[in-house]
Amino acid sequence: MKRINKYFYRSSIFILISVPMKLFPQSIKNKNNYTYQVREENGDLNHDGKMDKVTVKMDTVAETRPLRLQIFLSQPNGKLALAVSSDKIIEPQYPVEKGGKFNGYQIPYFFIEEGTLKMWSEIKSGNITCHFKYNKGNFELIYIDKLTNDATKGYMDENTIFTETKFDLITGIRTETDEKSGSAKVLKIRKKRVLIRPLPRIQDFKFSDKDLY
């Protein structure tokens, strides 16, 4: 997962996928306008050897530009059936809580690796990857991989300290490791046990829940 973290976190290219401002209406509230597809990922999520699909679509009519995650699972007849649909796991591009201003983050990326659905998101001073595993009809949060830094000047230098957090929700072991920028030497390791039961389900997961980990 360090491969994903380092690729996105240290990239100088900021990719913003949005829709021109001229499309903004003043008072249209239609819940069925998720027509602009932003993300798509394919892979086997329910371990049946067939391709499943994950999509993220944007509502191009609502002023806040909300986003909808949908997971489609393969069926015995070869077709895909909707298993999960969530409008709250991804923060709107122009949230009401921020006065309609851009939230400042890229739209999350989704990956399917070894049957696990991974959601990579930008957060304040870093990024976080949430791992969801299919289990008995649900996608449960099983692992968190987070990378943050303590830079306060708007840029990173040789004194910047990076903190990598690894949280295995199955065992409950949460480990934080501090390292200084440009050095492989570990400054400090903190470990504790935090047991969460039942495991959070992707359909109940809110974008603000990332702050809990």
N, C-alpha and C positions, 0 to 999 in steps of 0.2 A: 504494500500500500504506500510505502515511501515513494515509489515511482510515481504514483498519481499525485501525491501531495507536492513533491518537489517540482513536477512538471507544471502544475497550475500555479502554485504559490510564487515561484520565482520567475514566472513568465512576465515579460514587460508589455505584453500585448493584452489589452483589455477588450474582450469581445462582448459587445452589447447587442443583444437581439431584442429589438423592440419594433414598434410600429410608428410611423410618422405621426406627429402631433396633430396634423390636420384631420385625422380620423376621430379625434376626441369629440364625443357628443356631450351635451350638457345634462341630459336627464333621461338616458335610456338605461333600463335595468332589465336586461333579458338574460336569463340564466342559460340559454342554449346557444350562445354565440362563441363557443370555444372552437373556432374554425381554423385558427392559424397554428399549424404544427411547428413546434420549436425543437423537440427532441424525439428520437426514436431509437430504441435498442432492441435487438433480438437475441434470444438465447433460451436454453432449457431451464425453466425455473421450478417446475413441479416434478422433475426427474422421471419423465416418461419418454425421453429420447426425442421429443418433438420440439420445434421452435415455438416459443412464446414471444409476446411482444409487449414492450413498455413505451408509452407515448406521453409527451407533455404538450398540451395545447393551450393557447392564449385566447382569452376573450378580447376581441379587438373592438368591441362596442363599449363595454364598461370603462369608465374613466380611470379606474384603478389598475386596469390591465391584469386581472387575476389569471392564475394558471391552474390547469387541471392535470393531475397525474392519473393515468389509467393503465391497468395491467390486464392483459388478455392472455388467457391460458388455452393451450391446445386441447382439443376434445378428441374422443375416439373416432369421430367422423371426419377428422382432419381440419375442422373449422376452429376458429378462435372464439372464445366466449369471455365476456367482461367479468373479471373476478374482483377488481378493486377500482374504485373511482374516488379521488379525493381532491377537494378544492382548497384544503387548508394546510397541506404539507409544504407548499411553496408560497413564499411571501409575494403578494402582488407587486408589480413593478412600481406603481405609484400609490402606496398605501395611504388610507385615510388618516392613519395615526401620524403620518409625517406630512400632513397638510397637502397631500397630493404631489409631493416631490418624489423624484426618483429615489429608490431605496439604496442605491449605491452598489448593489451586488449583481454579479452575473446570475443568470438562470441556472439552477443546479444541473449537473451532468449525471447521467445514469449509466451504470455498467453492469453487465451480467458476467460474473466470473465464477466458475466451478459451482454453478447453481445458486449463487448468492447475488442478490440485487444490491448494488452499492450506489448510494447517492452522495456525490461530492458537491459541497456547498461552500461558498465564501462566507466567512463570519468576520466580526470585528477583529482586526489584527491577525488574521489567519484563515484557516479553512478546516472543515470537518467532513469526515466520511462516515456515513451511517450504513451498516450492513444489515440487510433484512433477509431472513431465510424462510422459505415456505414450509409450513408445518400444520398438518391437519386442517387445511382450508384457509389458514391465515399466514400472513407474512409478518414474522416477529423480528423485532430489533434484537440482534444478538451481539453486536460489536460496534464500538465507536473508536475511530482513529482521528485525533485532532492535533493540529499544529498551530501554535500561536507564538507571538513575540511581544516583547515589552517596549518596542520602539515608540517614542512619544514625540519625535521631531518630524514625523512624516517621512522618514527614510531610515534605513538600517545601516549600521556601521559595525566596526569590530567589537563594540561593546554590547551589541544587541544580544539578548538572551532568548533562545528559542525553547519553547516547552512543548514536548510531544506527549500527548495523553493517549493511553491505550486502555480501553475499558471493555473487558469481556463480561457481558451481562449474564452469560450462562454460568460462569464460575463466581461472578461478583467481584473479581479482582480488577482494581483500577490503579494504573501506574502512571506517574508523571515523571518525565525525565527532562532536566534542564541542561542545555548545552550553549556555549557561547558561539556566536557567528564565526565561521571559518575555522573552528577547532573541533576535533573529534573527541576531545576530553569531556567526560561527563561531570557536570558541576554538582548535581544533586539528584537523587532518586527518592520519590515519595510513593509509598504503596499503602493501599487500604482496601478493605472489603466492603462493598456496597451491594446488597442483595435486593433486586427488584423483581417482584412477582405479583401478578403474572407479567411476562415479558410484554413490553409495549407493542401494539399492532400498528402496522403502517396506516391503516384506515383511520386510526385514532390520533396519529402523530401530527402535531402542529409545527409549523416552521419555528415558532418561538420555543419549542421544547428542546431545541439544540442547545439552548443556554443552560439546560439542566445538567449537561454532561461535561 
